[in-house]
Each structure stands twice: as structure tokens, then as C-alpha cells.
Amino acid sequence: MRIGAAYHAARTRSCRAGACDGDYVGTHDHRKDSAMKRPLLAALALALFSVPAFAREPLNQNAYINDRLVQARVADLLRRGCPSIDARLIRAFAEARALKRYALEQGYSEAEIEAFLDSREERRRIYAEADRYMVGRGVVNGQPETFCRLGRDEIARQTIAGSLLNAR
């Protein structure tokens, strides 16, 4: 006896015994139940998997993406402001590719990503966030030792910015 047939026989016996959710004894066909459930499950799966595409936030509000862009800017400013810190350029390019791949996987199009990265307004916003981050951690323009201190701290704490830097 096939598994499906065994299941159907067992369910039919339970219906005849009166344990069949109010169905008439002997008239319930459980194979119809599974056939009726398939469209419902398909509709539910479609609704669950399509929600993120509709509920997707704008790129400038995606915290994961924005945090990494701010940290990349922090790393760039630290390497420019501190003579004893260099950029890990290969790592930076790998991180940039990974971030773009992440954005594409989240459903953002190439055109949306390019428009976001080319936007002067968005660039200013990210630069301002990076400036606030650095000032909040004691960096002062014209004082390289403050850039170096934060750079070494970022490297030691293994932050995103720190992973893009190398102290000599």
C-alpha cells in the first residue's frame, strides 16, 4: 500500500469512528483537503516572499548600507589625517562590492544604487554623519594626533572603519 493510500485509509477509518470534524461519516475525501490547501499555500508563500519587495525602504534609510558608507568615509578621513595610517585598498574594494551585492539582493536596482551613490545630497548627508562620528570621538581638524588616536582605536576595536585601515 502506498503512503498516500495508507494515510487515506487511516483517515477514513477515523471519520467512520466519528473523529472527523463534523463531516458525515464515510463521505469525506481527505485527498480533496490537500488539493484545496495547495492554492492556499501558494498564495500564502507568494504573499510572504513578495512583501519585502513592496515594503523595501529607500536606500538612504537602509541602516545597514548607510552605516557602512559612513564607516568607509571615516576610514578615508582617518587615513588622510594621520600620516602613520594607510588604507587597505583591496579590502575596501572588496567591501564595496559586497555592499553593492547586498543592496541588489535586497531588491534595489542598479539604477537606484547608482543614483544614490551619485547624489550630491546623499553624499553630503553621509559626509556629515562621518564628521559627527569623528568629532564625537575627539578628532580635531589640523591635529593629526587626534586622527591617529581614533584610527588606532578603530583598528583595535575591529570596527568597519578599522578593518579598512592599517597602522604602520
N, C-alpha and C positions, 0 to 999 in steps of 0.2 A: 504494500500500500504506500503511495506517495505521501510525503509530509503534508501537503495541502489537503489531500483526501482524508488523512488521519485527523487533522485538525477539524475539518468539516464534520466528520463523523462524531467526534467528541462534542463539538458544539451542538450538533443536532440532538445527541443524547441528553445534554444538559437542558436544552429547550423543552424536550419532552418531559423532563423531570420537573419543569416549572421554574427554572432559573434563567429565564431568557428575557428580562427587562420588559415584561408585559406583552411580548409578542404571542400570537396564537401558537399553541403547541403544534409542532410539526410543519408549520408553513413558513418559517423564517429561513431564508437562504443567506448564510453568512458570507458567501462569495460576493454577493452584491454589496455588503458593507465595505469590503476592501476596495471594490471598484468605485464606490461612491467617495471613499476617502482620498483616492488619488488626485482628483481635481482640486480638492480642498487643500491637500498638502502642497501641491504645485503652486496654488495661488498664495498660500502662506509663505512658502520659500521665496517666491518672486517678490512678495511684499517685504520680507525681511532683508533680502540681499539688495534690493533696489533702494531702500531707504537712505543709506549713506550717500548715494549719488544725488538725491534730492535735498538732503539735509547738510550737504557739504558747505562749510563756511568759506568765506572769501580768503584768499591766500594771506592777506595782511592781518587776518585774525587767527590764523593757524599757529598756535603757540609753539609747537614742535619746530616748525620751519623758521619762524621768526626768532626764536631763542638761538638757534644755530647760526643764523645770519648775524645776529648781534654779537655772538661769541667770535665769529670769524672776523668781524670788524675790530673787536677788542684785541684779538691776536695781531692783526695787521698794525694797529696803532702802537701796541707794545713793542713789536719788533722794530718799528720805525723810531720810537722814542728811546729805546735802550740800546746802546752800542754793543752790549755783551749778549744780546738775544737775537737769534736768527729764526727765520720761518722754516718750517718743514714743508716745503712746497709740494712734494709728491703726495704727502699726507693730505695737504689742503685740497689738491685737485681730486684726490680720491673721495674726500668728504663731500666736495661739491657735487661730484657725480652721484654719490649715494643720496644726497639730499634731493637732487632732481628726480632720481628714480623713485624715491619715497613720494614726492609730490605727484608723479604720474600714477603711481599705484593708488593714491588717494582719489584719483579721478580728475585731477587738474589736467588740462590740455597743454600741449607745447606752447600754443599761442598765449594762454593765460600765464604760464610761467615766464615766458619772455616779456610779456607786457609788465608783469610785476617787477621783474629784475631791471627793466629799462625805465621804470617810472622814477622820475626825479623826486617826486613827493614821498614815495615809499623809501627811497634811498636816504632822504633827509631824516625820515622818521627812524629808520634803523640806526643811522649815524648818531642821532640824538640819544637814543636808548643806550648805545655803546658809551657815549660821553657820560651820561648819568651813572652808568655802571662803574666807570673808571673813577670819576670824581668821588663817588660814594665810597670808594676804596682807597682814597688818599692820593690819587695821581694829580700832579700839578704840572701844567704846561711849562716847558722851559726847565724842568727839574728832572733830568734823566734818571736820577737815583729812584724817584718815585715810580717811574715806568718799570725800571729793573726789579724793584721790590715786588710790585704786583705781578710782573711776568714770572718771577721765580715762585711766587705763591700759587699762581695758576698752574704752573708745571707741577709743583709738589702736590697740589690738591687733585691733579689729574682731571681738570675741567676740560670742556670742549676747547676753549681758547688755549689752555695749557698743552693739549695734545697737538696743537698746530705750531708749537714753539719749541725751540731748542736753545738751552743756555750754554754759552761757551765756557 
